[in-house]
Amino acid sequence: MTRSSLLLLLSGILICTLFVASHCEEQRISGDKLLVVTVATKDTDGFRRFSRSAKHFNYTVKVLGRGQKWNGGDYMSAPGGGQKVRLLKAALEKMKKVDQIILFIDSYDVVFASGPKELLKKFQQAKHRVVFSSESLIWPDRHLEDKHPHVREGNRFLGSGGFIGYLPNVKEMVANWTGKDNESDQLFFTNIYIDPAKRKSINITLDSKCRLFQNLHGALDEVVLKFEDSRVRARNVLYDTLPVIIHGNGPTKLQINYLGNYIPSAWTFEKGCTVCHQDLYPLTALKESEYPLVLIGVFIEQPTPFVTVFFERLLKLQYPKDRLKLFIYNQEAHHKSQVSSFLQDHGSLYQDVKHMGPEEDMDAAAARNLAFDKCRNDKDCDYFFSVDIAVVLQNENTLKILIEQNLPIVAPMITRAGRLWSNFWGALSADGYYARSEDYVDIVQGQRMGVWNVPYVSNVYLVKASLLRSELKDYELFTSSLLDPDMAYCHNVRSKGIFMYATNMHTFGRIVSTDNYQTVHLHNDLWQIFENPVDWKERYIHQNYSHIMKDKLIETPCPDVYWFPIFSNVACNHIVEEMEHFGKWSGGANVDTRIQGGYENVPTIDIHMNQINFEKEWQKFLLEYIAPITEKMYPGYYTKAQFDLAFVVRYRPDEQPSLRPHHDASTFTINIALNQLGDDYQGGGCKFLRYDCSVQAPRKGWALMHPGRLTHYHEGLPTTAGTRYIAVSFVDP
């Protein structure tokens, strides 16, 4: 052979090789040959999630068993699932295309992580006609372990929740099924797989390294989320694979729910929540008279601060009152007057009110069961909105937002000020209690915003009434001998396969702490400055306090005397009422056993803060709200807000109308007007003699701040009518 002939031959071989390679590429399985087959007798939340992921990747899905009764047993805890094989066998008999590829998978607990192209490519690379998902755990008969063929690397055991194969081979595989609906599908397929002759005839293999299928049971530590280019995958870190199909088989339903919050692109770093605005139920298209009817259940189970504020916020909910009914359960005698006052003043605004007080002696679980049943049996009830009394609903549109989400059960995420506490759990421990999920902190802190499928909600949530009449028709949802009512309820919801959601797409509010709440005072909320500082501030600090510096609200009526808003009207009223309730006013004599030395040079008729055990709270108030003003107005002076004397003074024309000129035993003094000139008294005021300057029209809730020693010799001007109250503090004596 000549050299030129050899070159031509080699060139031909190369061309042929390239042609074959190119031709092989063209021989990849076409996506239109793939049919996804699943069994779903009911349209559950899990099935809807499966369908969304299938639609996202344009899979063609055939659903078997719709509307039929499920007879396949509860094979989470016992063998079952034979009904799926029967339905599959019947469906395959009608199919004729020999090149048809069948993907048979569960759906209630399955999510697609990628599309048909990747799935078919990996199936083709497996070089078998049928590929089953694999597991590291053997089920349901561990005695068959030795009969499973060994694999070089990966899982040895067959998982029946997912397999892919050519139609003729799958037909051959299920042809001999004659079992009952409640017999084990996994055992049936396992017996075929461990039979060498059948395994070879049908040409079956396992997806041992989880390239196509990822079963979560026994593999939770192997699977992590992988965020990439506006999509999310599950990565098997043991085999470094990216499975196409994620299956929460067995007792891993909560884990697939967690993964489903992200996969395939429900939430990404680039776009945030991509599904939060899907399938909404907009109320804007409705007249207010057409709004869904909501039964609001209010539950008071223990002494709770700021109950009056709760009812004020309930009134402010932006929802037509004639489309609301109320169920109020109060177990606490301490709160009877607050509930009665609310109902007396505002109960008639609502379409209907049911009130259960402590005298009815019903426990919390029974009350919640009864409230659910009240909605369940009311044909007009569309939603049940459960709210515990400790919830602070700052967002007036909360109820509208939750209804528009159009979800079976949805909770607005609320938190506790300064803590990582919230009203949802991201995960459960093995014994069903709280466990922190990987994304919990990011969700609570607002780093990830969305609507999250979670295993537990409490304190405030919305439930569709249709759910109460169908899946949740069991009366005693909250009753358990082992679990708290909220845990029992969530357990029962999860056991029905119903999804619970928590949304942090908006800021909804918080929950007050009930720890260390005492009920020995008239206005116990005054003592909450430590336990619930945010609520205390909202209730008791003047609404303009935060604008003092920015809007220059501090006035200077006299030299080095500063006048600024500090207390709300409620704070003033509560302090006065608390003092009058205590009632042990001093006689205004020089002899005073309450103070060191027992002698008061300039006596007043007063009650000291320590007499009502309020001195620690008062110092906290001075430190938090007075000290910053002091340090701004007296540059270079810093205070720790220490005091020997802090008290409320009462002036009356027939008792003690005025106070003679004097210096205060303080570095600076705070004098807060607790009631209103004109409405409550006449006269009064403070005169600084050195400057011949008077503040004669004190504003309720405003503080006068002035130096105490040497420079600001002053007197209390006569009160000519009514009763005047002031709160005085000698700071830094």
Protein Blocks (a to p, Z undefined) as FASTA:
>chain_A
ZZklmmmmmmmmmmmmmmmmmmmmmmpccfklpccddddfbacfklmmmmmmmmmnopac
ddehihiacfebpaklbgehklmmmmmmmmmmmpcbfkbccddddfklcccfbdfklmmm
mmmmnopabdcdddfbdcfbfklmmmpccdfbdcfbdcfkbccddfklmmmmmmmgcbdf
kbcfklmmmmmmmmmklmmmnopaddfkommbccfehplmmpccddeehiacdddfklop
acfbdcdehjllmmmmmmmmmmmklpcfklopaklmgoiacfklpcfklpccdddddddf
bdcehklmmmmmmmmpccdfklcccddddfbfklmmmmmmmmmmmmmmpmbdcdddfklo
pafklmmmmmmmmmmmmmklmbdcdddfkbccfblklmmmmmmnopabdcdddddehiab
dfbdfbdcfkopacddfklmmmmnopagcddddfbdehiacddfklmmmmmmpfklmgcf
kbcfklmmmmmmmmnopacdddfkbcfbdcddfehiafkbfblmlmmmmmmmmlmmmmmg
cfklmmmmmnopaccfbghiacddfbdfklmmmmmmmmmmnopacehiabdckbghjiaf
bacddddfklnopmmmmmmmmmmmmmmmmmmmmghiacehiafbdcdddddfklomcdcd
dddddfbdcdddfbdehjlogeeidddfklopacfbbcehiacdddfbhjlgcdddddfe
hjdddddddehZZ
